[in-house]
Amino acid sequence: MSKREKLRERLRNNPKNATFSDIRTLLEQEGFVLDRVTGSHHIFTKDEVTFVVPVHNNKVKTIYVKRVIELIEQADNQTDAEEQP
């Protein structure tokens, strides 16, 4: 199991203890770029997808952790579907 898979599994099993650095690492590994920061909102972009993560005291709320994981899994499923003939 790769580091990326371990991080994703750890966040999936315990989203309450996620830090912003965990979320940032995961998003950057998936090709997202931190486009800008407006106050507490960190805005990541990849192609035409924009994802906003509010951060307070280096913590990210559980709902945003779950949304990041869903977003990455959807991207993985689309990639798998495109590779199949």
For each residue, the residues with C-beta under 8 A, 3 or more apart:
1: 5 6 9
2: 5 6
3: 6 7
4: 7 8 26 29
5: 1 2 8 9
6: 1 2 3 9 10
7: 3 4 10 11 22 25 26
8: 4 5 11 12 26 69 72
9: 1 5 6 12 13
10: 6 7 13 14 22
11: 7 8 14 15 18 22 23 26 65 68 69
12: 8 9 15 69
13: 9 10
14: 10 11 17 18
15: 11 12 18 62 65 66 69
16: 62
17: 14
18: 11 14 15 22 23 59 60 62 65
19: 22 23 58 59 60
20: 23 24 42 53 55 58 59 60
21: 24 25 58
22: 7 10 11 18 19 25 26
23: 11 18 19 20 26 27 53 60 64 65 68
24: 20 21 27 28 34 42
25: 7 21 22 28 29
26: 4 7 8 11 22 23 29 30 68 72
27: 23 24 30 32 44 51 68 72
28: 24 25 31 32 33 34
29: 4 25 26
30: 26 27 46 72 75
31: 28 46
32: 27 28 44 45 46 49 51
33: 28 44 45 46
34: 24 28 37 42 43 44
35: 43 44 45 50
36: 43
37: 34 41 42 43
38: 41 43
39:
40: 54 55 56
41: 37 38 52 53 54 55
42: 20 24 34 37 52 53 54 55
43: 34 35 36 37 38 50 51 52 53
44: 27 32 33 34 35 50 51 52 53
45: 32 33 35 49 50 51
46: 30 31 32 33 49
47:
48:
49: 32 45 46 71
50: 35 43 44 45
51: 27 32 43 44 45 67 68 71
52: 41 42 43 44
53: 20 23 41 42 43 44 60 64 68
54: 40 41 42 60 61 64
55: 20 40 41 42 58 59 60
56: 40 59
57:
58: 19 20 21 55
59: 18 19 20 55 56
60: 18 19 20 23 53 54 55 64 65
61: 54 64 65
62: 15 16 18 65 66
63: 66 67
64: 23 53 54 60 61 67 68
65: 11 15 18 23 60 61 62 68 69
66: 15 62 63 69 70
67: 51 63 64 70 71
68: 11 23 26 27 51 53 64 65 71 72
69: 8 11 12 15 65 66 72 73
70: 66 67 73 74
71: 49 51 67 68 74 75
72: 8 26 27 30 68 69 75 76
73: 69 70 76 77
74: 70 71 77 78
75: 30 71 72 78 79
76: 72 73 79 80
77: 73 74 80 81
78: 74 75 81 82
79: 75 76 82 83
80: 76 77 83 84
81: 77 78 84
82: 78 79
83: 79 80
84: 80 81
85:
